[in-house]
Every structure is written in C-alpha cells, then in structure tokens.
C-alpha cells in the first residue's frame, strides 16, 4: 500500500514540540524537516522565509506523497501560509498561531505574548492581537529561539548561562501580566520552567494545531490502521545532524 505523509517544517527543534503532540493523538507517517541552515526564521524577512519553505516543499513532494503540511513555526505561518496555499493548491496546510484567543477565552485580561521579531511585524499577527478586547503586551527577542536551540543540542554551562539570561529577561517583561502565551514553538521548551518560576498560566498553540491536523487527516485518510513512523531531514547536517533531532524528539515524547 502506498504511504501518505504529514510533513512538519520548522527552522530547528521548535516544531518537535508540535510534532510530539500530534504523534500522541494521531498514528500516521510523519516527515520532519529542520531548516537549520536558515535558523532561526524569526530573524529573516517574509520573502526569505517563503523562499526557504517553497524550496523545501518542492524537494520533498518529488519523493513523498504528502497530504498535509504543518508549518510548525509561528513565524513561518504568519509570514507565508497564505502564499504557500496559493503555490501548492492540492496540499492542505495547517499553521501554528499564538494561543491569544485561548487566553482570552479562559478569562485572562492582561496577556503577555512572547514572539519572534518576524512574527511581530506580520499583518496576520497584528490583526489577531487587535481583534481582542484584552490588554496584550508583546515581547520579541532576537536571540531566545537560537539560545534554546543551542542549549538543547548541547547542554553546556555556557549555553545554560545564555539561556538563563534570556529567561530572566522574559520574566521581567511579563511581571505584571496574568498569563503568558508562547508565540514560538521553540519557546514551548520553557513552558514548565516558566510555570514554576511565575506561578502563572502558560499557554501555547500546539494542541490546537494537532487537533486540526487530526480532524483533516481523519476526513481524508483511507487506511484505518497505520503504525506511526517519523523520518527526519535537515538542510545542513554540519550544523546539527538529524540524529540530534531524533534524540530531542525522543526526550520530548518521554515527557508527554
């Protein structure tokens, strides 16, 4: 039987947090592409990000029967999902968005949203924030995603020090807010730590994304019994080989 696939794309390890949620609720054949050559996406222009994504998708479509593509990156979603849907009309795209609406629906009035610089500039994110009748404060770090990437790839004292500096900067910015929304899949690695340090509700969009993938897949998939498989790809193995991503993914799965 011919296999069909769900493709997850991120610039690095962040999308592994989304993939782990999806694997938990949906048996399927998965592909994960880490574009580490161009990481982090949050420091690139929308035009550059779209170009990277289009090249990745075109390459993998030549090799695999991909039914759904998940942009497991908030920056990729806000900058490129509409253009990708126009470029690949036969593919179903699912994006990742900051869980600001979820925070509002839970009754929070003073929301702190940590995003990337690229996400903060995008009209899709600006419209989402402006549509809410709540106070939302934004924080965009140029280096947080990269420092998370470095630490989880190699847990050295230097990488830990650099990440801790980022965490405490984020804590200072969020001090007077009643909830924290993680608007980058990389930031989800800090979710439990931020909960403990702040005592606040910390939210991300991964579960919502996974449920959307499950809904689409269930409607279109013909085979009822699939054993989950995951194939990993990287754009530059000299930066981090795919074995690093496999290792981190297994560590995440062991916790969920």
C-alpha positions in Angstrom: 0.0 0.0 0.0 1.3 3.4 -0.9 2.2 5.6 2.1 0.9 9.1 2.5 2.7 11.5 4.8 2.2 14.5 7.1 5.1 17.0 6.7 6.2 19.2 9.6 8.6 22.1 8.9 10.5 24.3 11.3 13.8 26.1 11.2 15.1 23.8 14.0 13.9 22.0 17.1 10.8 24.1 18.0 8.5 22.1 15.7 9.3 19.0 17.6 7.1 20.2 20.4 4.2 20.4 17.9 5.1 17.0 16.3 5.1 15.3 19.7 1.6 16.5 20.4 0.4 15.2 17.1 2.1 11.8 17.4 0.4 11.5 20.8 -3.1 11.7 19.3 -2.7 10.6 15.6 -1.0 7.5 14.3 0.4 8.4 10.9 3.6 8.6 8.7 5.4 11.8 9.5 8.2 13.7 7.9 10.1 16.4 9.9 12.3 18.9 8.1 14.6 21.2 10.2 15.9 24.0 8.1 18.8 24.6 10.4 20.8 26.3 7.6 18.4 29.3 7.9 17.6 29.1 11.6 16.1 31.0 13.3 13.3 32.1 10.9 12.4 34.8 13.3 15.3 36.9 12.1 14.6 36.7 8.4 12.2 38.6 6.1 8.9 37.3 5.0 10.2 37.0 1.4 13.2 35.0 2.5 11.1 32.6 4.7 8.7 32.0 1.9 11.5 31.1 -0.5 13.0 28.6 2.0 9.7 26.9 2.6 8.8 26.7 -1.1 12.2 25.1 -1.9 11.8 22.5 0.9 8.3 21.6 -0.1 9.1 21.3 -3.8 12.0 19.0 -3.0 10.0 16.7 -0.7 7.0 16.5 -3.0 9.2 14.8 -5.5 10.0 12.0 -3.1 6.9 11.6 -0.9 3.1 11.6 -1.2 2.4 14.4 1.2 -1.2 15.0 2.2 -0.8 17.7 4.9 1.9 20.2 5.6 2.2 21.6 9.1 4.1 24.9 9.5 5.3 24.1 13.0 6.6 27.6 13.4 4.6 30.7 14.2 6.9 32.9 12.1 6.5 30.6 9.1 2.8 30.6 9.5 2.3 34.4 9.8 4.7 35.2 7.0 4.0 32.5 4.4 1.0 30.2 4.8 -1.4 32.2 2.5 1.3 32.3 -0.3 2.1 28.6 0.1 -1.6 27.7 -0.2 -1.7 29.5 -3.5 1.5 27.9 -4.7 0.6 24.4 -3.7 -3.2 24.2 -4.2 -3.5 20.4 -3.9 -1.9 20.3 -0.4 -3.7 21.1 2.9 -1.7 23.5 5.1 -2.0 23.8 8.8 -0.4 26.7 10.6 0.7 27.4 14.2 -0.6 30.6 15.8 -0.1 32.1 19.3 -2.8 31.0 21.7 -4.0 34.5 22.4 -7.6 33.7 21.7 -7.4 30.7 24.1 -6.0 33.1 26.8 -8.9 35.5 26.2 -11.5 32.7 26.3 -10.1 31.5 29.6 -10.8 34.9 31.0 -7.3 36.5 31.2 -7.3 40.3 30.8 -3.6 41.1 30.8 -1.9 38.8 28.4 1.9 38.6 27.8 2.8 37.2 24.4 6.4 36.2 23.6 7.0 36.1 19.8 9.9 36.4 17.3 10.7 39.8 15.6 9.4 38.5 12.3 6.1 37.4 13.8 5.6 40.8 15.5 5.8 42.5 12.1 3.3 40.4 10.2 -0.2 41.7 9.5 -1.7 38.3 10.4 -0.4 38.6 13.9 -1.2 42.3 14.3 -4.8 41.6 13.2 -5.1 38.7 15.7 -3.9 40.9 18.6 -6.0 43.9 17.6 -9.2 41.8 17.4 -9.2 41.0 21.1 -10.8 43.2 23.8 -8.0 42.5 26.2 -4.7 44.1 27.1 -1.9 42.2 25.2 1.8 43.0 25.7 4.3 41.7 23.2 7.9 40.7 23.7 10.1 39.8 20.7 13.6 38.5 21.3 16.1 38.2 18.5 18.1 35.5 20.3 15.8 33.5 22.5 15.0 30.8 19.9 18.6 30.4 19.0 19.7 30.1 22.6 17.0 27.4 23.2 18.3 25.6 20.1 21.9 25.7 21.3 21.1 24.6 24.8 19.0 21.6 23.9 21.6 20.5 21.3 24.4 20.8 23.8 23.7 21.3 27.5 27.0 23.1 28.3 27.4 25.6 31.1 27.8 28.4 28.6 24.6 27.5 26.7 22.8 27.2 30.0 24.1 30.7 31.1 23.0 32.3 27.9 19.5 30.7 28.0 19.0 31.7 31.7 19.8 35.3 30.8 17.0 35.2 28.2 14.6 33.5 30.6 15.0 36.2 33.3 14.7 39.0 30.7 11.4 37.4 29.7 10.3 37.1 33.4 11.0 40.8 34.0 8.9 41.8 30.9 5.9 39.6 32.0 5.9 40.6 35.6 2.6 42.5 35.7 0.6 40.2 33.3 -1.8 37.5 34.4 -0.9 34.9 31.7 1.9 34.1 29.3 1.4 33.0 25.7 4.3 31.3 23.9 4.2 32.5 20.3 7.1 30.5 19.0 7.3 26.7 19.1 10.9 26.9 20.3 9.6 28.7 23.4 7.5 25.7 24.4 10.6 24.1 25.7 10.5 26.6 28.5 6.8 26.1 29.3 7.1 24.1 32.5 10.0 26.2 33.8 8.1 29.4 33.3 5.1 27.9 35.1 7.2 27.1 38.1 9.0 30.4 38.1 6.0 32.6 37.7 3.0 30.6 39.1 1.1 31.9 36.0 -0.8 30.0 33.3 1.5 29.5 30.3 -0.2 28.6 27.0 0.9 27.5 23.6 -0.9 26.6 20.3 0.4 23.1 19.8 -2.6 21.1 21.0 -4.9 23.2 18.8 -2.7 22.7 15.8 -2.5 18.9 16.5 -6.3 18.6 16.7 -6.7 20.5 13.4 -4.3 18.0 11.8 -6.2 15.1 13.3 -9.5 16.5 12.0 -8.3 17.0 8.5 -6.4 13.6 8.3 -9.4 11.7 9.7 -11.6 13.1 7.0 -9.3 12.3 4.1 -7.3 9.2 5.1 -8.3 5.9 3.6 -6.2 3.5 5.6 -7.6 2.8 9.1 -4.6 1.2 10.6 -1.3 3.0 10.4 1.8 2.4 12.6 3.4 5.7 13.4 6.7 6.5 11.7 8.9 9.6 11.7 11.6 10.5 9.1 13.9 13.4 9.9 15.6 15.7 7.4 18.0 18.7 7.9 19.2 21.4 5.5 22.7 21.4 6.9 23.9 18.3 8.8 27.2 20.1 9.7 25.3 22.5 12.0 23.2 19.8 13.7 22.8 16.3 12.2 19.4 14.7 12.1 20.4 12.4 15.0 20.2 15.4 17.3 16.6 16.0 16.3 15.8 12.3 16.8 17.3 12.4 20.3 15.5 15.6 21.4 12.2 14.2 19.9 12.5 11.0 22.0 13.2 13.1 25.1 10.0 15.2 24.5 8.0 12.0 23.9 9.2 10.6 27.2 7.7 13.5 29.0 4.3 13.9 27.3 
